[in-house]
Amino acid sequence: MSVIMYSTGYCPYCARARKLFEMKGVDYREIRIDDHPEKREEMIAKSGRNTVPQIFINGQHIGGCDDMYALENQGKLDKLLQKLG
């Protein structure tokens, strides 16, 4: 069980997503596609999207930063994160 975020170092949406994870105390694995450009194709294949961030919780694609904040505002993000164990 894990949280994975495909990101870049210069993306403001990635920074917002990192901030929310840090506020919630969530450990996550960050795959920087600017440092590892070969991972971009992997991200696109898994998510169907070519923008960052792309976030996965327990293998479930939840989308990007705005999608994650929407889940937070709906009270659904904590439920997904509780399943991390």
C-alpha positions as a printed Julia matrix, in Angstrom:
85×3 Matrix{Float64}:
   0.0    0.0     0.0
   1.45   3.31   -1.03
   1.14   6.82   -2.36
   3.0    7.59   -5.57
   3.21  10.99   -7.22
   4.74  11.63  -10.62
   6.01  15.2   -10.57
   8.6   17.76  -11.58
  10.61  20.1    -9.4
   9.32  23.25  -11.08
   5.56  22.52  -11.16
   3.48  24.7    -8.79
   0.71  22.07   -8.68
   3.26  19.47   -7.61
   4.36  21.82   -4.81
   0.72  22.19   -3.67
   0.28  18.42   -3.66
   3.51  17.95   -1.66
   2.3   20.53    0.85
  -0.99  18.71    1.4
   0.77  15.38    1.85
   3.18  16.97    4.34
   0.32  18.65    6.27
  -1.36  15.25    6.57
   1.87  13.44    7.48
   1.6   11.14    4.47
   4.68   9.26    3.33
   4.77   9.18   -0.45
   7.1    8.12   -3.21
   7.85  10.89   -5.65
   8.91  10.01   -9.19
  10.46  13.1   -10.73
  10.0   12.91  -14.48
  12.28  15.91  -14.96
  15.1   13.89  -13.37
  14.0   10.6   -14.96
  12.42  11.46  -18.34
  12.0    7.76  -19.16
   9.34   7.63  -16.42
   7.07  10.04  -18.37
   5.87   7.24  -20.66
   5.21   5.05  -17.63
   3.13   7.84  -16.08
   1.12   8.38  -19.27
   0.5    4.64  -19.65
  -0.75   4.35  -16.07
  -2.81   7.55  -15.91
  -3.77   8.35  -19.49
  -2.59  11.91  -18.81
   0.59  13.74  -19.72
   0.55  16.52  -17.11
   2.0   16.5   -13.61
   1.35  15.74  -10.91
  -0.32  12.38  -11.35
  -1.17  10.81   -8.02
  -1.89   7.2    -7.13
  -3.13   5.94   -3.76
  -2.9    2.19   -3.28
  -2.61   1.8    -7.04
  -5.76   3.85   -7.68
  -5.24   6.84   -9.93
  -6.87   9.83   -8.24
  -5.7   12.39  -10.8
  -3.75  15.58  -10.3
  -3.47  18.24   -7.63
  -6.9   19.77   -8.24
  -8.46  16.3    -8.12
  -6.73  15.57   -4.81
  -7.87  18.88   -3.3
 -11.43  18.16   -4.52
 -11.3   14.83   -2.66
 -10.01  16.69    0.4
 -12.83  19.25    0.21
 -15.4   16.44   -0.12
 -13.97  14.64    2.93
 -12.95  11.64    0.82
  -9.16  11.95    0.82
  -8.7   10.9     4.45
 -10.76   7.76    3.79
  -8.46   6.8     0.93
  -5.39   7.52    3.03
  -6.71   5.52    6.02
  -6.59   2.41    3.86
  -2.8    2.8     3.75
  -2.6    1.06    7.12
